[in-house]
Amino acid sequence: MTTYLLALDQGTSSSRSIVFDTQGRIVASAQLELPQIYPQPGWVEHDPREIWRTQLSTAKEALAKAGLKAGDIRSVGITNQRETTIVWNRKTGAPIHHGIVWQDRRAEPTCVQLREAGHSDVILRKTGLRIDAYFSGTKLKWLLDNVPGARAAAQAGELAFGTVDCWLIWQLTGGKRHVTDVSNASRTMLFNVHSNQWDADLLALLDIPAGLMPEVLPSAADFGQTADEVLGGSINIGGVAGDQQSALFGQACFDAGMAKNTYGTGCFMLMHTGASFQTSSNGLLTTSAAQPSLQPQFALEGSVFVGGAVVQWLRDGLQAIEHSGQVQQLAESVPDSGGVMLVPAFTGLGAPYWKPDARGTITGLTRGSTMAHIARAALESIAYQSAALLLAMSRDAVASGGAPVSE
């Protein structure tokens, strides 16, 4: 009898795999850092081949550490960075370009055109989202418009689009399944969250051929079987959810009014609203929650684009530390930030401000300021941004007749 589960956690900064037993206990895990690619200011990319290589390597390593084989695994589950956009050739499986990461801002000119043309309200009503380069739809349009031959190939049915979960499922199944789940589909700005279907009008608005789009399934469904050569045997892929909706589910926030905040590359606060499609008056988004059926479930979401990524910047950009784990000691070497304030708007500001043209700022510097003060201000910026989300969500909760959100 198979008694273990294999979770694939493909994030912005790393790929990780964890083997669980039926009691939810971790049996083994493995993790690899995922390289970031910055072609120019405001652009962020991943190599889809590296996403697959690192994810597959960690899956094999976790199984080896646990002393298990494919036949011991009852099911594979996938959780993933969400809006990152990948397009590949259906026949060869080769990506046509690097994946455009959720943080990337290159599609902002298209978003400006959409806003100025008056499409904000209809997109909000259908998708729950603001028009922003954060989401996959305008990234996909950019790829079709800028990769030579891409639009013609898409119109000929030769290409497939997917978020990271979809790309992993394609690879895991040997190219047999082109599917995603509702929680990931809801982050594309192309998906009608009321009907749980791709919206023909939104596809037409962005000039995206419908043949590019994957089949959308509930978060708990039959997503296919892994090809024998991938993990040494066939395993059912039984669950898929975008990382933040997955975290909402994992924290047992199943009922309206329950909320969680997650700290990773960014910070994301979600509050379950049940079957109620609730729009925010305070700069939050409405998104599909992870759902076991195609009966819509919703959540309000606040998205901070740069949370833990500010530590990576201290390490790789300023070279203030050699390893991310050193940041705490550096920040605690001073009693406070000495008046230094850091706004890590490296890719604009997300909720509740939505300022795509904002850029990172350090203020309050004096001759007495040190790298330790900047490091402390960087960590404090995570708390300040999360507090802004909490206040916005509390105001929405009260306005809807609920109680303020609390820790």
Backbone torsions as a table, in degrees:
resi	resn	phi	psi	omega
1	MET	NA	131.3	179.0
2	THR	-79.3	127.4	-172.2
3	THR	-128.1	15.3	-177.8
4	TYR	-126.2	154.9	175.6
5	LEU	-120.2	144.1	177.8
6	LEU	-114.5	117.6	178.2
7	ALA	-102.5	128.5	175.1
8	LEU	-104.8	120.9	-177.4
9	ASP	-117.6	95.7	-177.2
10	GLN	-98.7	104.0	-176.5
11	GLY	-105.3	179.5	-178.8
12	THR	-68.3	-37.5	-174.7
13	SER	-99.8	-18.3	-177.3
14	SER	-159.8	163.9	170.8
15	SER	-112.9	135.1	-176.0
16	ARG	-138.7	147.0	175.0
17	SER	-131.4	140.4	-178.2
18	ILE	-135.1	133.1	173.2
19	VAL	-99.3	126.5	177.8
20	PHE	-114.0	150.4	169.5
21	ASP	-91.9	-178.9	-174.2
22	THR	-71.0	-10.2	175.8
23	GLN	-94.2	4.8	-179.9
24	GLY	80.4	11.8	179.2
25	ARG	-86.3	141.0	178.4
26	ILE	-74.5	124.6	178.2
27	VAL	-94.0	-41.1	179.7
28	ALA	-162.5	156.0	177.5
29	SER	-151.0	162.1	177.3
30	ALA	-151.3	150.1	-176.1
31	GLN	-148.3	141.5	175.6
32	LEU	-133.2	139.3	176.8
33	GLU	-70.9	143.2	178.7
34	LEU	-104.8	121.9	-178.6
35	PRO	-64.0	141.1	175.1
36	GLN	-98.9	145.9	-179.8
37	ILE	-121.9	126.9	-177.6
38	TYR	-122.5	85.3	-175.2
39	PRO	-64.3	-33.4	178.5
40	GLN	-163.4	167.5	-176.6
41	PRO	-54.3	131.9	178.5
42	GLY	85.7	-6.0	179.2
43	TRP	-104.6	136.4	177.5
44	VAL	-137.3	129.4	-177.5
45	GLU	-133.4	159.7	169.0
46	HIS	-127.8	148.9	171.6
47	ASP	-83.2	114.8	-178.7
48	PRO	-56.6	-31.8	178.4
49	ARG	-66.1	-34.9	177.3
50	GLU	-71.3	-36.3	174.7
51	ILE	-56.8	-48.5	-178.8
52	TRP	-68.5	-43.7	-178.0
53	ARG	-60.9	-48.4	-177.6
54	THR	-68.0	-37.1	180.0
55	GLN	-68.1	-44.1	179.3
56	LEU	-65.2	-40.7	180.0
57	SER	-61.5	-42.8	-179.4
58	THR	-70.0	-33.6	177.6
59	ALA	-63.7	-45.8	179.1
60	LYS	-64.6	-39.4	-179.6
61	GLU	-66.6	-42.0	179.7
62	ALA	-63.4	-41.9	177.6
63	LEU	-63.1	-41.2	179.8
64	ALA	-64.6	-42.8	179.1
65	LYS	-61.8	-36.6	-179.0
66	ALA	-80.2	-10.2	-177.3
67	GLY	68.9	33.9	-175.1
68	LEU	-116.8	158.9	174.0
69	LYS	-118.4	172.9	-177.9
70	ALA	-54.6	-38.0	-178.3
71	GLY	-65.9	-14.9	178.7
72	ASP	-87.4	-10.5	-174.9
73	ILE	-97.7	122.9	-179.1
74	ARG	-75.4	-38.8	-177.8
75	SER	-160.2	155.3	173.9
76	VAL	-107.6	136.4	173.2
77	GLY	-118.8	147.6	-178.0
78	ILE	-125.6	131.9	167.5
79	THR	-130.3	148.5	-164.0
80	ASN	-156.7	156.6	165.4
81	GLN	-57.9	142.3	-161.6
82	ARG	-95.7	-66.9	-165.9
83	GLU	-76.3	-9.0	179.6
84	THR	-54.5	132.0	-165.2
85	THR	-114.1	124.9	-178.6
86	ILE	-127.5	137.3	174.7
87	VAL	-127.7	133.7	-177.8
88	TRP	-139.9	164.1	179.4
89	ASN	-79.8	127.7	-176.9
90	ARG	-64.6	-31.5	-176.0
91	LYS	-81.9	-46.2	-175.4
92	THR	-94.0	-21.2	-175.8
93	GLY	77.6	4.8	-176.6
94	ALA	-83.2	131.9	175.5
95	PRO	-64.3	145.4	178.9
96	ILE	-86.7	-9.5	-176.2
97	HIS	-169.0	164.5	169.7
98	HIS	-57.3	152.5	172.6
99	GLY	-67.6	137.8	177.3
100	ILE	-92.5	116.6	-170.3
101	VAL	-76.0	153.2	-177.7
102	TRP	-53.7	-30.7	-179.2
103	GLN	-74.9	-14.1	-171.5
104	ASP	-67.0	141.4	-175.1
105	ARG	-113.9	10.1	-173.1
106	ARG	-65.2	-21.2	-177.8
107	ALA	-88.8	7.2	-178.4
108	GLU	-58.6	-39.0	177.6
109	PRO	-57.3	-38.0	176.1
110	THR	-64.5	-39.2	179.3
111	CYS	-64.4	-39.4	177.2
112	VAL	-59.7	-44.6	179.4
113	GLN	-61.4	-41.9	-179.9
114	LEU	-65.1	-42.1	178.9
115	ARG	-64.2	-46.5	-177.4
116	GLU	-66.1	-26.6	178.4
117	ALA	-82.3	-1.8	174.1
118	GLY	85.2	26.9	-176.6
119	HIS	-94.0	0.4	-173.5
120	SER	-59.8	-45.6	-174.7
121	ASP	-65.8	-43.9	-177.7
122	VAL	-68.0	-36.9	178.2
123	ILE	-67.1	-40.3	177.0
124	LEU	-62.2	-44.6	-178.4
125	ARG	-63.5	-40.3	-175.5
126	LYS	-82.9	-37.6	-171.4
127	THR	-110.8	-18.5	-175.0
128	GLY	79.9	4.2	-172.9
129	LEU	-111.2	152.7	169.1
130	ARG	-81.5	155.3	173.9
131	ILE	-72.6	113.4	-177.4
132	ASP	-155.8	149.2	179.0
133	ALA	-67.0	-10.0	175.7
134	TYR	-56.3	-37.1	-169.6
135	PHE	-89.8	163.3	-167.8
136	SER	-71.5	-30.9	-170.7
137	GLY	-55.9	-49.8	-178.6
138	THR	-74.3	-25.5	173.2
139	LYS	-65.5	-42.5	178.8
140	LEU	-63.5	-42.4	176.7
141	LYS	-60.3	-41.7	178.8
142	TRP	-59.3	-44.1	179.8
143	LEU	-62.1	-44.7	-179.1
144	LEU	-65.4	-33.2	-177.0
145	ASP	-83.2	-22.1	-169.5
146	ASN	-118.0	-18.3	176.0
147	VAL	-87.6	121.0	-176.7
148	PRO	-53.9	127.7	177.0
149	GLY	81.1	-4.0	-173.5
150	ALA	-67.1	-44.1	-176.5
151	ARG	-65.6	-41.8	178.8
152	ALA	-63.5	-41.4	179.1
153	ALA	-65.3	-38.6	178.5
154	ALA	-64.8	-43.2	179.8
155	GLN	-66.3	-26.1	177.6
156	ALA	-85.1	0.3	178.4
157	GLY	79.1	19.0	-175.1
158	GLU	-90.9	-11.1	-174.2
159	LEU	-116.3	157.6	175.9
160	ALA	-128.1	139.0	174.0
161	PHE	-106.6	147.2	172.6
162	GLY	-164.4	154.3	165.1
163	THR	-78.6	179.6	-169.7
164	VAL	-61.3	-36.5	177.9
165	ASP	-59.4	-43.4	-178.7
166	CYS	-64.0	-42.2	177.4
167	TRP	-61.9	-43.0	179.6
168	LEU	-66.4	-40.7	178.9
169	ILE	-63.8	-41.3	176.8
170	TRP	-57.3	-45.9	-179.6
171	GLN	-68.0	-45.5	-178.2
172	LEU	-61.9	-35.8	-177.0
173	THR	-93.2	8.6	-179.5
174	GLY	66.2	32.5	178.1
175	GLY	81.0	12.3	-177.5
176	LYS	-86.7	-23.3	-176.5
177	ARG	-126.0	128.1	175.1
178	HIS	-117.4	84.7	-171.9
179	VAL	-138.9	157.6	173.9
180	THR	-142.5	-179.3	177.0
181	ASP	-115.3	170.1	-174.3
182	VAL	-63.1	-35.2	-175.7
183	SER	-67.6	-37.4	176.4
184	ASN	-75.2	-40.2	179.1
185	ALA	-60.2	-33.5	-177.0
186	SER	-69.4	-7.9	-178.5
187	ARG	-100.9	11.3	-176.2
188	THR	-94.6	-17.8	-173.0
189	MET	70.1	18.2	179.4
190	LEU	-125.4	2.0	-169.1
191	PHE	-115.9	127.4	177.0
192	ASN	-82.1	109.7	-173.6
193	VAL	-76.3	-10.5	176.6
194	HIS	-81.5	-40.9	-179.2
195	SER	-96.5	-10.3	-175.3
196	ASN	55.4	48.0	178.0
197	GLN	-141.6	155.3	170.7
198	TRP	-61.5	137.3	-175.2
199	ASP	-94.0	116.4	-175.8
200	ALA	-60.9	-37.2	-179.0
201	ASP	-68.1	-39.4	179.3
202	LEU	-70.6	-38.1	174.9
203	LEU	-60.3	-43.3	179.4
204	ALA	-66.1	-38.3	-179.6
205	LEU	-59.5	-37.9	-179.7
206	LEU	-98.9	6.8	177.0
207	ASP	57.2	50.3	-178.8
208	ILE	-113.1	118.3	178.7
209	PRO	-61.0	133.1	-178.0
210	ALA	-61.7	-26.5	-179.0
211	GLY	-65.7	-13.3	176.8
212	LEU	-74.0	-23.5	-163.6
213	MET	-85.1	143.2	178.1
214	PRO	-78.8	161.8	171.0
215	GLU	-68.2	140.5	-178.7
216	VAL	-106.6	126.9	-179.1
217	LEU	-119.7	163.7	170.4
218	PRO	-59.7	165.9	-178.7
219	SER	-67.7	-27.1	173.3
220	ALA	-111.4	108.2	-174.7
221	ALA	-164.1	178.2	175.6
222	ASP	-89.5	100.2	-179.4
223	PHE	-90.9	1.0	178.3
224	GLY	120.3	-178.9	-179.9
225	GLN	-116.0	139.5	175.7
226	THR	-65.8	140.9	176.2
227	ALA	-65.6	144.5	-175.4
228	ASP	-54.6	-38.6	-174.5
229	GLU	-75.2	-12.1	-176.3
230	VAL	-75.5	-54.9	-178.0
231	LEU	-122.0	14.0	176.6
232	GLY	87.5	13.8	179.0
233	GLY	169.4	169.0	-177.6
234	SER	-87.5	126.1	178.1
235	ILE	-129.3	137.1	177.2
236	ASN	-70.1	136.7	171.0
237	ILE	-96.5	108.6	-167.5
238	GLY	-112.1	-7.1	-178.3
239	GLY	-153.3	136.6	178.9
240	VAL	-142.9	134.6	173.4
241	ALA	-157.2	141.7	173.2
242	GLY	-56.4	150.2	-168.6
243	ASP	-55.7	-40.4	-176.2
244	GLN	-75.3	-38.8	174.7
245	GLN	-67.4	-34.1	176.1
246	SER	-63.5	-41.4	178.6
247	ALA	-66.2	-38.1	176.7
248	LEU	-59.3	-44.4	178.6
249	PHE	-66.7	-44.2	-177.5
250	GLY	-64.8	-27.0	176.4
251	GLN	-87.6	11.7	176.2
252	ALA	63.1	31.7	175.7
253	CYS	-89.4	78.0	-174.5
254	PHE	-95.0	-16.5	-172.1
255	ASP	-115.8	155.3	179.6
256	ALA	-56.7	134.2	178.6
257	GLY	97.2	-11.0	178.9
258	MET	-89.0	136.4	-172.6
259	ALA	-135.5	157.3	175.4
260	LYS	-142.3	157.7	170.8
261	ASN	-127.0	135.3	-177.6
262	THR	-118.6	136.3	-179.4
263	TYR	-111.1	112.4	177.2
264	GLY	-143.1	-136.7	174.3
265	THR	-55.0	-45.0	169.9
266	GLY	-116.0	-173.5	174.8
267	CYS	-123.0	135.6	-172.9
268	PHE	-137.4	119.2	178.0
269	MET	-107.7	125.4	179.6
270	LEU	-125.2	140.2	174.2
271	MET	-124.6	121.9	179.2
272	HIS	-66.1	136.2	176.6
273	THR	-120.8	15.4	177.7
274	GLY	65.6	-138.7	179.9
275	ALA	-85.0	3.8	-177.0
276	SER	-89.5	120.4	174.2
277	PHE	-83.0	98.2	-175.6
278	GLN	-107.1	122.3	176.0
279	THR	-90.6	151.8	-175.8
280	SER	-93.9	143.6	171.3
281	SER	-102.1	8.1	-173.0
282	ASN	-132.1	31.5	171.1
283	GLY	84.0	14.2	177.7
284	LEU	-97.3	169.0	179.1
285	LEU	-105.7	160.3	168.2
286	THR	-109.1	132.7	-176.4
287	THR	-138.9	159.6	175.2
288	SER	-75.1	131.7	173.5
289	ALA	-79.7	162.1	171.7
290	ALA	-59.8	134.2	-173.5
291	GLN	-142.4	137.5	-177.5
292	PRO	-76.8	-9.8	178.4
293	SER	-140.2	178.8	177.8
294	LEU	-85.3	10.9	171.0
295	GLN	-74.6	114.8	-171.4
296	PRO	-58.4	138.5	170.6
297	GLN	-130.8	144.0	-170.9
298	PHE	-128.0	165.4	174.1
299	ALA	-149.2	150.1	167.2
300	LEU	-89.0	141.2	-175.8
301	GLU	-135.3	137.1	168.7
302	GLY	-114.1	130.2	-173.5
303	SER	-117.6	118.9	171.2
304	VAL	-99.5	119.7	-172.6
305	PHE	-70.7	-35.6	-177.3
306	VAL	-125.1	106.3	174.7
307	GLY	-113.3	-96.4	177.3
308	GLY	-63.0	-20.1	178.8
309	ALA	-62.4	-20.1	177.2
310	VAL	-66.5	-28.2	176.6
311	VAL	-70.6	-39.5	174.6
312	GLN	-60.0	-38.6	179.2
313	TRP	-65.7	-40.6	175.6
314	LEU	-59.9	-37.1	-178.8
315	ARG	-77.2	-51.1	-171.3
316	ASP	-92.3	-32.9	-177.8
317	GLY	-85.7	-61.8	179.6
318	LEU	-80.9	-17.7	-176.1
319	GLN	54.4	39.4	179.3
320	ALA	-77.8	-24.0	178.8
321	ILE	-136.8	158.4	178.1
322	GLU	-91.7	-32.9	-178.7
323	HIS	-132.5	144.9	-176.6
324	SER	-57.0	-34.7	-178.4
325	GLY	-64.9	-12.8	-179.0
326	GLN	-82.2	-9.5	-173.1
327	VAL	-65.9	-34.8	-178.1
328	GLN	-63.8	-46.3	-179.8
329	GLN	-61.7	-41.0	179.5
330	LEU	-64.1	-45.9	-178.4
331	ALA	-66.8	-34.1	-178.8
332	GLU	-81.9	-3.0	178.0
333	SER	-76.1	-8.6	174.4
334	VAL	-124.9	150.2	-175.8
335	PRO	-72.4	-25.0	178.7
336	ASP	-158.6	-174.9	-176.1
337	SER	-82.1	0.4	178.8
338	GLY	61.9	29.3	179.9
339	GLY	86.8	-2.6	178.9
340	VAL	-77.3	134.0	175.4
341	MET	-123.2	135.6	-180.0
342	LEU	-123.6	126.5	173.9
343	VAL	-110.0	106.8	-173.4
344	PRO	-85.1	57.7	-177.7
345	ALA	-86.6	54.8	-175.9
346	PHE	-65.7	-29.1	178.6
347	THR	-126.1	38.5	-176.2
348	GLY	84.3	178.4	177.9
349	LEU	-110.6	132.6	176.3
350	GLY	-88.9	-139.4	-177.0
351	ALA	-65.1	148.7	-5.8
352	PRO	-92.3	15.1	-171.4
353	TYR	-92.6	-42.3	-178.4
354	TRP	52.7	64.9	177.5
355	LYS	-117.3	87.8	-174.6
356	PRO	-64.8	-22.4	-178.5
357	ASP	-94.7	1.3	176.7
358	ALA	-66.4	150.0	177.5
359	ARG	-133.6	161.4	-175.8
360	GLY	-59.7	144.0	-176.2
361	THR	-141.8	139.2	170.2
362	ILE	-120.8	125.3	178.9
363	THR	-126.2	167.8	177.2
364	GLY	80.6	14.7	179.9
365	LEU	-72.1	138.5	173.3
366	THR	-131.2	176.7	177.1
367	ARG	-64.1	-18.8	179.1
368	GLY	-88.8	-3.8	-178.9
369	SER	-72.1	139.7	179.1
370	THR	-125.7	173.8	176.7
371	MET	-61.8	-29.1	177.6
372	ALA	-65.0	-39.3	177.8
373	HIS	-65.1	-40.0	178.7
374	ILE	-65.8	-41.5	178.6
375	ALA	-62.3	-41.0	179.1
376	ARG	-66.9	-40.6	177.4
377	ALA	-63.5	-35.1	179.0
378	ALA	-64.0	-45.0	178.9
379	LEU	-67.6	-38.6	178.6
380	GLU	-64.5	-28.5	179.4
381	SER	-62.6	-31.2	177.2
382	ILE	-64.4	-43.9	179.7
383	ALA	-66.4	-43.4	-178.4
384	TYR	-63.0	-43.0	-179.7
385	GLN	-66.0	-40.0	178.8
386	SER	-66.2	-36.7	178.3
387	ALA	-64.1	-38.0	178.0
388	ALA	-62.7	-39.3	176.6
389	LEU	-64.3	-43.7	-177.9
390	LEU	-61.6	-42.5	178.8
391	LEU	-64.9	-42.3	179.1
392	ALA	-63.0	-42.9	-178.6
393	MET	-68.2	-36.2	177.9
394	SER	-64.2	-40.5	178.9
395	ARG	-64.3	-40.0	177.3
396	ASP	-66.0	-39.1	-179.1
397	ALA	-64.3	-44.1	178.8
398	VAL	-64.9	-40.6	-179.6
399	ALA	-63.3	-29.4	-179.9
400	SER	-87.5	1.4	177.3
401	GLY	97.5	6.3	179.6
402	GLY	-96.7	-172.8	178.4
403	ALA	-92.1	156.3	175.8
404	PRO	-57.3	145.8	176.9
405	VAL	-72.6	133.4	178.2
406	SER	-130.4	168.3	-178.4
407	GLU	-64.1	NA	NA
